[in-house]
Amino acid sequence: MRKLIQRSIYAGMVCSLALPLLTQAQSDAATIYKTNCDLCHGPGGSGDTPTGKAFHAKDLRSDDVQKQSDATLTEVITKGRGKMPAFGGKIRPADVQKLVAYIRSLPKT
């Protein structure tokens, strides 16, 4: 019983330490998105902005985008595709990974 209590306390401590890190990563990703993607793809990822409509920006929430692999999304963000510019020189690789995770979360919001 004592070990069970100790493990529960330990698990609670680990979770309480990890939660701020997860929240920070989500906040960082949202900032990266807002700075670099929002103009064309819009705050919700729909692509329904004046600039997005002009450039036929993809709806990031769509099945077409969401079914792509993380590697493909990373490549598109880094190297660009079609009218979308390359962001590889502007966004660090670790931040591109955060951005991919953020894009994956868009349909859930």
N, C-alpha and C positions, 0 to 999 in steps of 0.2 A: 504494500500500500504506500509506503514511504517513497519507493522508487517511482511509482506512478505519479505521485504528487510532484516529485522533483522533475520528472519528465514534462509534466504539464506546465510547470513554471518555466522550464527551459524553453519549451515550444512557444509559450506566450512571449517570452523575451525576444526570441528570434523573430517572431512575427511583428512585434512592435518596432524592432529595428529595421526590418525589411520594408514595411509599409511606406515610410517616408521616402525611401529610395525609389520605390515603384512610382509613387506620386510625383517625385522630382523628374523621373524619366518621362512620364506622361506629359508633364508640364513643359519640359524641354522640347519634346516632339511637337506639341501644340504650337510652341513659339517658332520652331523651325518651319512648320507648315504655314503658319500665318505669314511669316516673313517671305517665304519663297514660293508658295503654292496657291495661296488664297486669292490672289489677283485673278487668276484664270479659273481655278477649280472651285472657288468659293468656299465659305466657311464650313459648309457641310459636305464638300467634295462633289457637288452635283455638276459643276462646270457651267452652271446657269448664271454666269456673270456677263456683262457686256464684252469684256476681253475674251472670256472663255467661249462665248458664242462666235465671236469673230474668228477665233483660231480653232474652232471645233474641238475644244478641250474635252477629254474623256470624263465621264461620270465615274469617279473613283469608287463609288459604292456599287457599281454595276457588276453583274456576274462576269462579264467579259474581263474586267480589271481584276476582280477578286480571285478568279480562278488561275491567274498567272502566278508563277512561282516567285518566291522571295528574290531569287537570283535574277529573274527577268525584270521585276520591278526595280531592283537595285541598278541593273544595267540601264534601264530607261531613265531613271533619275540621274545617274552618273553621266551617261553619254548622250542623252536626249533621244528623241524619236519624232520624225515628222516635223511639225511646227514647234514641238516642245524643245526648249534649249537644254543643253547639257549643264548640270549643276555640279559635276565632279570637281571642278576647280573652286567651287564656292562652299560646298558642304562636305565636311569631313566624313570619311567612310563610316565611322561609328554613329554619326548623326544620320547618315543615310539609312542605316539599319533601324534607328529609332523612328524615322519617317515612314519606312515600310510598315513597321508595327502600327503606327498611327493610322496609316491608310487602311490597314486591315480592320481597325476598330471603327471606321466610319459607318459601315452599315448598321452597326449595333447602337448608334447614337440616335 
